[in-house]
């Protein structure tokens, strides 16, 4: 047994009462002490990596050059590249988004888009009319539109600014609200389309021509056949409406477009979200209101916003399901492991390795991390899908890196085992770039409360984040190629070593 040296004894002698050092006593728990200073990242993102020069936003002149004489957008790749490099000027953002988000095919002519617009307006009108009528038919006799779910309290004239559903409206205010609602109900029942409320007042004169009226009646007949084939679960819809009516009044109220009581844009948000919830298997989830508000702000048209939003949701619906978002956060974790393992180990050591604090970034496309206008630019840049690991740009970069690595090895090696994680989208690189940029602050966080507090108050520069994410993207490509060559070199070295041994045994035999 080991202990302290007895002052009265000979050197090296110990007394039985002396304590045993912790390092030699297995009864003590061994605790790994987290370093206060992180080791450097796995990759050098500060080193020289060629990235794109960010440009001015896409201008009307540049945009119009992408079309032929019939109105076809003939250079979709150039459009997506231009959007990625600089975003879009506000004056043409509405038109660009219709192509960017798939509302109109790029090969459609101007005349075909006019027909599609009419079809979209009529179909949306019929979809919205049907769920409103079903809400009325499934309600108790004598219930008000407020109780039926046709309208929400924040849409009505109100004397008290506090939105309390248990407080009734005064008789004059209720009478005014009922008159407005009855007028809208009459429009729905008659089948006429209110172009002004749908954001197309400019088409009212054109659509009033007798030949257009006949065309509209025909399209409306087709739309009703289309709508009547769809089933609505009224109980599920009422449940969704309750959640929607909690979220809509809180949506972007600091933006002038959505400010003020009884704001008509809130009514449009509500109607679009309920229409979406009524006819789609994906249930309404919080966050959809924030995604939708950007489309409505840019497009202005309720009908076009609905169809654009639906197209977008078809692509990202998994993000609004638990397993889908967990998988996307796992991708962030996997990329962070490849690029900055010390930071990931720090977060894991403090029970933050699940990276759930990245959830909002991924779900809303970094909407809260930038100003509202910058968030629009970020949204369109991410949606350009110009720089993805499966894109032509990435394929060219990987090919060039492979050629360079081949030249550097003297032509003796081949890369036959290169694997890139194609699911690493550019937004995943943005997440990791932000984490690596904030690593000094993150290492000070020792629990989820601290990291969420830091993340919620994060102030970022969009262009700086985009540049760092692009650097990380190209660094990852280079790292992937380099590692694949190292693997082949290792195999070649083993083969050469084995050959030398075989040669030795051949000579000795």
C-alpha positions as CSV (number, residue, x, y, z in Angstrom):
1,X,0.0,0.0,0.0
2,X,1.2,3.4,-0.9
3,X,0.9,6.5,1.3
4,X,2.8,9.6,2.6
5,X,6.4,9.4,3.7
6,X,6.7,9.2,7.5
7,X,8.7,12.3,8.7
8,X,10.3,10.2,11.4
9,X,10.9,7.1,9.2
10,X,13.4,6.3,6.5
11,X,12.9,7.6,3.0
12,X,10.5,5.6,1.0
13,X,8.6,4.3,4.1
14,X,4.9,5.0,4.5
15,X,2.4,4.6,7.3
16,X,-0.8,2.6,6.9
17,X,-2.9,5.5,7.9
18,X,-1.7,7.7,5.0
19,X,-4.4,8.4,2.3
20,X,-4.1,6.7,-1.1
21,X,-3.7,9.1,-4.1
22,X,-6.8,9.4,-6.3
23,X,-4.7,8.3,-9.3
24,X,-4.1,4.9,-7.7
25,X,-7.5,4.4,-6.1
26,X,-10.0,2.7,-8.4
27,X,-12.9,3.7,-6.1
28,X,-12.6,7.3,-7.3
29,X,-14.6,8.3,-10.4
30,X,-12.5,9.4,-13.3
31,X,-13.8,12.6,-14.9
32,X,-12.8,13.9,-18.2
33,X,-12.1,17.6,-17.9
34,X,-13.2,19.6,-21.0
35,X,-10.5,21.8,-22.3
36,X,-11.2,25.6,-22.0
37,X,-9.4,26.2,-25.3
38,X,-10.5,24.1,-28.3
39,X,-8.2,22.4,-30.6
40,X,-8.2,23.7,-34.2
41,X,-10.9,22.5,-36.6
42,X,-10.3,19.4,-38.8
43,X,-10.2,21.7,-41.9
44,X,-8.6,25.0,-42.5
45,X,-11.4,27.2,-43.7
46,X,-9.3,30.3,-43.4
47,X,-6.8,29.0,-46.0
48,X,-6.9,30.0,-49.6
49,X,-10.0,28.6,-51.3
50,X,-11.3,30.1,-54.5
51,X,-14.9,31.2,-54.1
52,X,-17.4,33.1,-56.3
53,X,-17.4,36.8,-56.4
54,X,-20.7,38.0,-55.0
55,X,-22.5,40.3,-57.4
56,X,-25.2,42.9,-57.4
57,X,-28.8,41.6,-57.4
58,X,-30.2,40.4,-60.6
59,X,-31.5,43.4,-62.6
60,X,-34.6,43.7,-64.9
61,X,-32.3,44.0,-67.9
62,X,-30.3,40.8,-67.0
63,X,-33.6,38.9,-66.3
64,X,-35.3,39.9,-69.6
65,X,-32.3,38.8,-71.6
66,X,-32.9,35.2,-70.4
67,X,-36.2,35.0,-72.4
68,X,-36.8,34.3,-76.1
69,X,-39.3,36.1,-78.3
70,X,-42.2,33.8,-77.1
71,X,-41.5,34.5,-73.5
72,X,-39.7,31.2,-72.7
73,X,-37.0,31.4,-70.0
74,X,-34.2,29.7,-72.1
75,X,-31.3,29.8,-69.6
76,X,-32.5,28.5,-66.3
77,X,-28.9,27.7,-65.1
78,X,-27.9,31.3,-65.6
79,X,-31.0,32.4,-63.7
80,X,-30.1,30.2,-60.7
81,X,-26.5,31.2,-60.8
82,X,-27.3,34.9,-60.9
83,X,-29.8,34.5,-58.0
84,X,-27.2,32.6,-56.0
85,X,-24.5,35.2,-56.5
86,X,-26.5,38.3,-55.7
87,X,-30.2,37.7,-55.1
88,X,-32.8,39.6,-57.0
89,X,-33.8,43.3,-57.2
90,X,-37.1,43.9,-55.4
91,X,-38.8,45.3,-58.5
92,X,-38.6,41.9,-60.4
93,X,-38.6,39.6,-57.4
94,X,-42.2,38.7,-57.9
95,X,-41.6,37.5,-61.5
96,X,-38.4,35.7,-60.7
97,X,-39.9,33.8,-57.8
98,X,-42.6,32.4,-60.0
99,X,-39.9,30.5,-62.0
100,X,-37.6,29.9,-59.1
101,X,-40.2,28.1,-57.1
102,X,-41.9,26.3,-60.0
103,X,-45.1,28.1,-60.3
104,X,-44.4,28.4,-64.0
105,X,-42.3,26.0,-66.0
106,X,-39.2,27.7,-67.5
107,X,-40.2,26.5,-71.0
108,X,-43.7,28.0,-70.8
109,X,-44.6,30.8,-73.2
110,X,-46.1,34.1,-72.1
111,X,-49.5,33.0,-73.5
112,X,-49.4,29.7,-71.6
113,X,-48.7,31.5,-68.4
114,X,-51.8,33.7,-68.9
115,X,-53.9,30.5,-69.2
116,X,-52.2,29.0,-66.1
117,X,-52.8,32.2,-64.1
118,X,-56.6,32.0,-64.9
119,X,-56.7,28.3,-64.0
120,X,-54.8,29.0,-60.7
121,X,-57.1,31.8,-59.7
122,X,-60.3,29.9,-60.4
123,X,-59.1,26.7,-58.8
124,X,-58.0,28.5,-55.6
125,X,-61.3,30.3,-55.4
126,X,-63.2,27.0,-55.6
127,X,-60.9,25.3,-53.0
128,X,-61.4,28.1,-50.5
129,X,-65.1,28.3,-51.1
130,X,-65.6,24.6,-50.5
131,X,-64.0,24.5,-47.0
132,X,-65.9,27.6,-45.9
133,X,-69.2,26.2,-47.0
134,X,-68.4,22.9,-45.3
135,X,-67.6,24.7,-42.0
136,X,-71.0,26.4,-42.1
137,X,-72.8,23.1,-42.9
138,X,-71.1,21.2,-40.1
139,X,-71.8,23.9,-37.5
140,X,-74.7,24.1,-35.0
141,X,-77.7,26.1,-36.1
142,X,-77.5,29.8,-35.0
143,X,-73.7,29.9,-34.6
144,X,-71.9,33.0,-35.7
145,X,-69.2,33.0,-38.3
146,X,-66.7,33.4,-35.5
147,X,-68.0,30.2,-33.9
148,X,-68.2,28.4,-37.2
149,X,-64.5,29.1,-37.9
150,X,-65.2,31.1,-41.0
151,X,-63.5,34.1,-39.5
152,X,-61.1,34.8,-36.6
153,X,-61.3,37.5,-34.0
154,X,-58.2,39.3,-35.2
155,X,-60.0,39.9,-38.5
156,X,-62.9,41.8,-37.0
157,X,-63.2,45.4,-36.1
158,X,-62.4,45.6,-32.4
159,X,-62.8,48.1,-29.6
160,X,-60.5,46.4,-27.2
161,X,-56.9,45.9,-28.5
162,X,-56.5,42.8,-26.2
163,X,-57.4,39.7,-28.2
164,X,-59.5,37.8,-25.8
165,X,-61.8,35.1,-27.3
166,X,-64.0,35.1,-24.2
167,X,-64.9,38.8,-24.5
168,X,-67.8,39.5,-26.9
169,X,-68.0,42.4,-29.4
170,X,-70.4,45.2,-28.9
171,X,-73.6,45.1,-31.0
172,X,-72.7,47.9,-33.5
173,X,-69.3,46.3,-34.1
174,X,-70.7,42.8,-34.5
175,X,-73.3,44.1,-36.9
176,X,-70.7,45.8,-39.0
177,X,-68.6,42.6,-39.0
178,X,-71.6,40.4,-39.9
179,X,-72.5,42.7,-42.9
180,X,-69.0,42.3,-44.3
181,X,-69.1,38.5,-43.7
182,X,-72.5,38.1,-45.3
183,X,-71.3,40.0,-48.3
184,X,-68.3,37.7,-48.7
185,X,-70.6,34.7,-48.2
186,X,-72.9,35.8,-51.0
187,X,-69.9,36.1,-53.3
188,X,-68.8,32.5,-52.4
189,X,-72.3,31.1,-52.8
190,X,-72.8,32.8,-56.2
191,X,-69.6,31.5,-57.5
192,X,-68.3,34.9,-58.7
193,X,-64.6,35.5,-58.2
194,X,-63.5,38.5,-56.2
195,X,-60.3,39.4,-58.1
196,X,-59.6,42.4,-55.9
197,X,-59.5,40.3,-52.7
198,X,-57.3,37.7,-54.4
199,X,-54.8,40.4,-55.4
200,X,-55.7,40.7,-59.1
201,X,-57.7,43.9,-59.3
202,X,-55.7,44.7,-62.5
203,X,-57.4,41.8,-64.2
204,X,-61.0,42.8,-63.4
205,X,-61.5,44.8,-66.6
206,X,-59.9,42.1,-68.9
207,X,-61.9,39.3,-67.2
208,X,-65.2,41.2,-67.6
209,X,-65.2,40.9,-71.4
210,X,-68.0,38.5,-72.6
211,X,-65.6,36.1,-74.3
212,X,-63.5,35.9,-71.1
213,X,-66.6,35.3,-69.0
214,X,-67.4,32.3,-71.1
215,X,-63.9,31.0,-70.7
216,X,-64.0,31.6,-66.9
217,X,-67.3,29.6,-66.7
218,X,-65.7,26.7,-68.5
219,X,-62.6,26.8,-66.3
220,X,-64.8,27.1,-63.2
221,X,-66.7,24.0,-64.2
222,X,-63.4,22.1,-64.5
223,X,-62.2,23.5,-61.2
224,X,-65.3,22.3,-59.4
225,X,-64.8,18.8,-60.7
226,X,-61.2,18.9,-59.5
227,X,-62.2,20.2,-56.1
228,X,-65.1,17.8,-55.5
229,X,-62.8,14.9,-55.9
230,X,-60.9,16.0,-52.8
231,X,-62.1,14.9,-49.4
232,X,-61.9,17.2,-46.3
233,X,-61.7,15.8,-42.8
234,X,-63.7,18.5,-41.1
235,X,-62.6,17.6,-37.5
236,X,-59.0,17.6,-38.5
237,X,-59.5,20.9,-40.3
238,X,-61.1,22.6,-37.2
239,X,-58.1,21.4,-35.1
240,X,-55.7,23.0,-37.6
241,X,-57.7,26.2,-37.6
242,X,-57.3,26.5,-33.9
243,X,-53.5,26.4,-34.2
244,X,-53.5,28.6,-37.3
245,X,-55.5,31.3,-35.4
246,X,-52.8,31.3,-32.7
247,X,-49.9,31.7,-35.2
248,X,-51.3,34.2,-37.8
249,X,-51.7,37.2,-35.5
250,X,-48.1,36.8,-34.4
251,X,-46.6,36.6,-38.0
252,X,-44.1,39.3,-38.9
253,X,-46.1,42.1,-37.1
254,X,-43.0,44.3,-37.1
255,X,-43.1,44.4,-40.9
256,X,-45.3,47.2,-42.3
257,X,-47.0,44.8,-44.7
258,X,-48.5,42.9,-41.8
259,X,-48.9,45.7,-39.2
260,X,-52.2,47.0,-37.8
261,X,-55.4,45.5,-36.6
262,X,-57.7,43.7,-39.0
263,X,-54.9,43.7,-41.6
264,X,-56.3,42.2,-44.8
265,X,-52.9,40.4,-45.4
266,X,-53.5,38.5,-42.2
267,X,-56.8,37.3,-43.6
268,X,-55.0,36.2,-46.7
269,X,-52.4,34.3,-44.7
270,X,-55.2,32.6,-42.7
271,X,-57.2,31.6,-45.8
272,X,-54.2,30.2,-47.6
273,X,-53.1,28.2,-44.6
274,X,-56.5,26.8,-44.0
275,X,-56.9,25.9,-47.7
276,X,-53.6,24.1,-47.5
277,X,-54.5,22.3,-44.4
278,X,-57.9,21.3,-45.8
279,X,-56.5,19.5,-48.9
280,X,-53.1,18.2,-48.0
281,X,-52.1,15.1,-46.0
282,X,-49.4,17.1,-44.2
283,X,-51.1,18.7,-41.2
284,X,-50.5,22.4,-40.4
285,X,-47.4,22.9,-38.3
286,X,-46.0,26.0,-36.6
287,X,-43.4,27.6,-38.9
288,X,-45.6,27.2,-42.0
289,X,-47.0,30.7,-41.4
290,X,-43.4,32.2,-41.4
291,X,-42.6,30.4,-44.7
292,X,-45.9,31.6,-46.2
293,X,-45.5,35.2,-45.2
294,X,-42.5,35.6,-47.4
295,X,-44.4,34.4,-50.5
296,X,-47.4,36.6,-49.8
297,X,-45.1,39.7,-49.2
298,X,-43.4,39.1,-52.5
299,X,-46.2,37.9,-54.8
300,X,-49.1,39.9,-53.4
301,X,-51.6,37.6,-55.1
302,X,-53.4,35.3,-52.8
303,X,-54.0,32.7,-55.5
304,X,-50.4,32.7,-56.8
305,X,-49.1,32.7,-53.2
306,X,-51.1,29.6,-52.5
307,X,-49.8,27.6,-55.5
308,X,-46.2,28.8,-55.0
309,X,-46.4,27.8,-51.3
310,X,-47.8,24.4,-52.2
311,X,-45.0,23.8,-54.7
312,X,-42.4,24.7,-52.1
313,X,-44.1,22.5,-49.4
314,X,-44.0,19.5,-51.7
315,X,-40.2,19.7,-51.7
316,X,-39.7,20.5,-48.0
317,X,-42.6,18.7,-46.3
318,X,-40.3,16.2,-44.5
319,X,-38.8,19.2,-42.7
320,X,-42.1,19.7,-41.0
321,X,-42.2,16.1,-39.8
322,X,-40.2,15.1,-36.7
323,X,-38.2,12.4,-38.4
324,X,-37.4,14.6,-41.3
325,X,-36.0,17.5,-39.2
326,X,-34.1,15.1,-37.0
327,X,-32.4,13.7,-40.1
328,X,-31.5,17.1,-41.4
329,X,-30.0,18.1,-38.0
330,X,-28.1,14.8,-38.1
331,X,-26.6,16.0,-41.4
332,X,-25.4,19.1,-39.7
333,X,-23.9,17.0,-37.0
334,X,-22.2,14.7,-39.5
335,X,-20.7,17.6,-41.4
336,X,-19.5,19.3,-38.2
337,X,-17.8,16.0,-37.2
338,X,-15.9,16.0,-40.5
339,X,-14.9,19.7,-40.3
340,X,-14.7,20.6,-36.6
341,X,-14.6,17.5,-34.4
342,X,-13.3,19.4,-31.3
343,X,-16.3,21.8,-31.4
344,X,-18.7,18.8,-31.7
345,X,-17.0,17.0,-28.8
346,X,-17.4,20.1,-26.7
347,X,-21.1,20.3,-27.4
348,X,-21.5,16.6,-26.8
349,X,-19.7,16.9,-23.5
350,X,-22.3,19.4,-22.3
351,X,-25.4,17.5,-23.6
352,X,-25.7,19.8,-26.6
353,X,-24.5,17.3,-29.3
354,X,-28.0,16.9,-30.7
355,X,-27.7,20.4,-32.2
356,X,-31.4,21.0,-31.7
357,X,-30.7,24.7,-31.6
358,X,-30.1,24.6,-35.3
359,X,-33.8,23.6,-35.8
360,X,-35.0,27.1,-36.4
361,X,-32.3,27.9,-38.9
362,X,-33.2,24.9,-41.1
363,X,-37.0,25.1,-40.8
364,X,-37.3,28.8,-41.6
365,X,-34.2,29.3,-43.8
366,X,-32.4,31.6,-41.3
367,X,-35.4,34.0,-41.3
368,X,-34.8,35.1,-37.7
369,X,-31.0,35.6,-38.1
370,X,-31.2,38.5,-40.6
371,X,-33.4,41.5,-41.2
372,X,-36.7,40.7,-43.0
373,X,-35.4,42.0,-46.4
374,X,-32.1,40.1,-46.0
375,X,-34.1,37.0,-45.1
376,X,-35.9,37.3,-48.4
377,X,-32.5,37.4,-50.2
378,X,-31.2,34.4,-48.2
379,X,-34.4,32.5,-49.0
380,X,-34.1,33.0,-52.7
381,X,-30.3,32.2,-52.7
382,X,-30.9,28.9,-50.8
383,X,-33.8,28.1,-53.2
384,X,-31.6,28.7,-56.3
385,X,-29.9,25.3,-55.6
386,X,-27.0,26.5,-57.7
387,X,-24.3,25.2,-55.3
388,X,-25.2,21.7,-54.2
389,X,-23.0,18.6,-54.1
390,X,-25.2,17.1,-56.8
391,X,-25.0,20.2,-59.0
392,X,-23.0,20.7,-62.2
393,X,-20.8,23.2,-60.3
394,X,-19.9,20.6,-57.7
395,X,-19.2,18.0,-60.3
396,X,-16.8,20.3,-62.1
397,X,-15.1,21.2,-58.9
398,X,-14.6,17.6,-57.8
399,X,-13.3,16.7,-61.3
400,X,-10.7,19.6,-61.2
401,X,-9.6,18.6,-57.7
402,X,-9.3,15.0,-58.8
403,X,-7.1,16.1,-61.7
404,X,-4.9,18.2,-59.5
405,X,-4.5,15.4,-56.9
406,X,-3.7,13.0,-59.7
407,X,-1.0,15.4,-61.0
408,X,0.4,15.9,-57.4
409,X,0.8,12.2,-56.9
410,X,2.9,11.9,-60.1
411,X,0.2,9.9,-61.9
412,X,0.8,6.8,-59.8
413,X,-2.5,6.9,-58.0
414,X,-6.2,6.8,-59.0
415,X,-9.2,7.9,-57.0
416,X,-11.8,5.1,-57.3
417,X,-13.5,5.4,-53.9
418,X,-14.6,9.0,-53.7
419,X,-17.8,9.4,-51.7
420,X,-19.5,12.8,-51.1
421,X,-22.6,13.1,-48.9
422,X,-25.0,14.4,-51.5
423,X,-27.6,15.2,-48.8
424,X,-25.3,18.0,-47.5
425,X,-27.3,20.9,-49.0
426,X,-26.0,24.4,-49.0
427,X,-28.1,25.3,-45.9
428,X,-26.3,22.5,-44.0
429,X,-23.0,24.2,-45.0
430,X,-24.4,27.5,-43.8
431,X,-25.2,26.0,-40.4
432,X,-21.8,24.5,-39.9
433,X,-20.1,27.7,-41.2
434,X,-22.0,29.7,-38.5
435,X,-21.1,27.2,-35.8
436,X,-17.4,27.3,-36.7
437,X,-17.5,31.1,-36.9
438,X,-19.0,31.2,-33.4
439,X,-16.9,28.4,-31.9
440,X,-15.1,30.8,-29.4
441,X,-18.5,31.9,-28.0
442,X,-20.0,28.4,-28.1
443,X,-17.2,26.9,-26.0
444,X,-18.3,29.3,-23.2
445,X,-21.7,27.7,-23.3
446,X,-22.1,24.8,-20.9
447,X,-25.8,24.1,-21.2
448,X,-28.7,24.4,-23.6
449,X,-30.0,27.5,-22.0
450,X,-26.8,29.3,-22.6
451,X,-26.5,28.2,-26.2
452,X,-30.1,29.1,-27.0
453,X,-29.6,32.5,-25.4
454,X,-26.5,33.0,-27.5
455,X,-28.2,31.8,-30.8
456,X,-31.3,33.9,-30.3
457,X,-29.2,37.1,-30.0
458,X,-26.9,36.3,-32.8
459,X,-26.3,39.1,-35.2
460,X,-25.0,38.0,-38.6
461,X,-24.0,39.5,-41.9
462,X,-25.6,37.6,-44.8
463,X,-22.8,38.1,-47.4
464,X,-20.2,37.1,-44.8
465,X,-22.0,33.9,-43.9
466,X,-22.6,33.0,-47.6
467,X,-18.9,33.5,-48.3
468,X,-17.8,31.3,-45.4
469,X,-20.4,28.6,-46.3
470,X,-19.1,28.6,-49.9
471,X,-15.5,28.3,-48.6
472,X,-16.5,25.4,-46.4
473,X,-18.3,23.8,-49.4
474,X,-15.2,23.9,-51.6
475,X,-13.0,22.9,-48.7
476,X,-15.2,19.8,-48.2
477,X,-14.9,19.0,-51.9
478,X,-11.1,19.2,-51.8
479,X,-10.9,17.2,-48.5
480,X,-13.1,14.5,-50.0
481,X,-10.9,14.1,-53.1
482,X,-7.7,14.2,-51.1
483,X,-8.8,11.5,-48.7
484,X,-9.9,9.3,-51.5
485,X,-6.4,9.5,-53.0
486,X,-4.7,8.9,-49.6
487,X,-6.8,5.7,-49.4
488,X,-5.6,4.5,-52.8
489,X,-2.0,5.5,-52.0
490,X,-2.2,3.4,-48.9
491,X,-3.5,0.4,-50.8
492,X,-0.7,0.9,-53.4
493,X,1.9,1.1,-50.6
494,X,0.6,-2.1,-49.1
495,X,0.7,-3.8,-52.5
496,X,4.3,-2.6,-53.1
497,X,5.3,-3.8,-49.6
498,X,3.8,-7.2,-50.3
499,X,5.5,-7.4,-53.7
500,X,8.9,-6.7,-52.1
501,X,8.3,-9.5,-49.6
502,X,7.3,-11.9,-52.3
503,X,10.4,-11.0,-54.3
504,X,12.6,-11.6,-51.3
505,X,11.1,-15.1,-50.7
506,X,11.5,-15.9,-54.5
507,X,15.2,-15.0,-54.4
508,X,15.9,-17.0,-51.2
509,X,14.1,-20.0,-52.5
